[in-house]
Amino acid sequence: MQYGFVLDQTACIGCHACTVACKAENDVVLGSFRTWVKWVEHGEFPTIQKSAAVLRCNHCADAPCIEICPTIALYKRADGIVDLDRDRCIGCASCIQACPYDAIHLDDRTGTAAKCHFCAHRVEVGLAPACVAVCPEQAIKVIDLDDSSVRTELGQLGATTRKPERGTRPQTYYLGADPLALDPLAVDGTRTLSHSEVPDPLPAPGTAEARAVYDIPRQRPWGNRITAYMVTKALASGSLVAAALSPWFPMIDGRLLGWLSFVLVVVTTVLLIADLHKPSRFFYVLIKPNTRSWLVRGGWILTAHTLVSLAYGLGIMGPAWTFPVILLAVMTSVYTAFLFRQARGRELWCEDRFLPWVLAAQTFASAAVCGWFFGLRGTLIVTPMAAYALLVIVSLLTAPPTPQARAAHRLMKSHWTSWSGVATAIVALFVPPLVLIAFSFLDWVMVDAGQKVPLS
């Protein structure tokens, strides 16, 4: 048995019974939803068409939330249901960023993630999920996707899925759904209303092909702490590179830079723990790890970085270690690019071909700043600064490959921090410490813009 859903939008009347039943059955926190109805309208008076779409978790065969979850709190059951073990969840919100369907939210009461789990407690005793049981038009059906005849019938009926191009192999199918209701980029977000946030007065009609006239609020779980963590991590990496090169530059104090790197990587770790909604469980990353998650791999890298920088501070690292230490320092910065690549819901991040190179350039620009403070000048300082400035300019001028990524990219370019960051990076060619401000501007706008484009 491989459970899946069929949502027949030709039968759905948009009554929200499924939403209410889900919230009541699963004690869903106020303002959050595991299943919801989105209403859109398009056309011009008097030929306006209004349609609904029931949205929820797709119980993907290749679920990106499972891959990124650092503690195996999210997992796929033998019956195909993607379930969540709240006792293992650390509240990192990475699953929210990985889900292309807006199907996961943070429960403020528990500090853990929450999502549709197919009412597994009901299914296990032979009952239908609550949404199926209450639907007055029987528009929601449970199917067995192990049954080849079911898949054949779905094909014959022209069933569709949401965002199949993301490679998640969603197991929730739609019959007769309005494509504009399933495409978040087709809807003008300026006209989105919801039961909990109703603009007054109503905004003017937008310019997109469709208008959302009933929708729900969205969470943007990653904010300033993530930006700060990226900046402190770049500085920790750069100071470790400078410490590793100190045997060849007598004016550079390798021990002082080792201690600086140690302090910065500790600050980075504290910022990461502080950003968790269950910070008391941070050690689960080490004792209950999902080794596929770059959050876990990043934890290993940060641990190694901490030990190596401490060794430099104590003066027990020699020149023979220079190359592997530089490699470790670069990985400290660059692993975030691999983490963002696992965040498949945020296409600005996961489709960014330049991000690993930009983060690596941050490491060497930070190392140049450290060298500048010790009196180094010339090409050793200017070259890494110029490389960073060039990379961020190219990344801002190069459109990413997917529509959602391009939409976020336009938002990023239109924000004043993008070009202020570029200008600061250029001025840093002459005043190197200013590059740290460029890091802050450019990292912040990337994190912010990546979460602004709607996923559902």
BELSULRA-V179510 format. One line per field, one symbol per residue. ss: DSSP state (H for helix, E for strand, C for the rest). phi: phi as a letter, one per 40 degrees, with the letter a starting at -180 (. if undefined). A space follows every 10 residues. Layout:
ss=???
phi=???
This chain:
ss=CCEEEEEECC CCCCCCHHHH HHHHHHCCCC CCCCEEEEEE EECCCCCCEE EEEEEECCCC CCCHHHHHCC CCCEEECCCC CEEECCCCCC CCCHHHHHCC CCCEEEECCC CEEEECCCCH HHHCCCCCCH HHHHCCCCCE EEEECCCHHH HHHHHHCCCE CCCHHHCCCC CEEEECCCHH HHCHHHEEHH HCCCCCCCCC CCCCCCCCCE EEEECCCCCC CCCHHHHHHH HHHHHHHHHH HHHHHHHHCC CCCHHHHHHH HHHHHHHHHH HHHHCCCCHH HCCHHHHCCC CCCHHHHHHH HHHHHHHHHH HHHCCCCCHH HHHHHHHHHH HHHHHHHHHH HHCCCCHHHH CCCCHHHHHH HHHHHHHHHH HHHCCCCCHH HHHHHHHHHH HHHHHHHCCC CCHHHHHHHH HHHHCHHHHH HHHHHHHCCC CHHHHHHHHH HHHHHHHHHH CCCCCC
phi=.bcabbbccc ccbgcgcccc cccccbfccd gbabaabbbb bahbdcbcbb abacbaccfd cbccccccdc bfccabcccg ccbbbccbcb gcgccccccc bfcbbccccb gbcaacbgfd ccdcbgbcdd ccccccbfcb bcbbcccccc cccccccgcb bcfcccgcfc bbbbbgccdc ccbcccbccc bcbacbbbca ccccdcbccb bcbaabcbcb cbbccccccc cccccccccc cccccdccbd cccccccccc cccccccdcc cccccccbcc bdcddcbbcc cccccccccc cccccdcccc ccccgbbbcc cdcccccccc cdccdccccc cccccccdcc bcccddcccc ccdccccccc cccchcagcc ccccccccdc cccccccbcc cbdccccccc cccccccccc ccccccccdb bddcccccdc cccccccccc ccccba
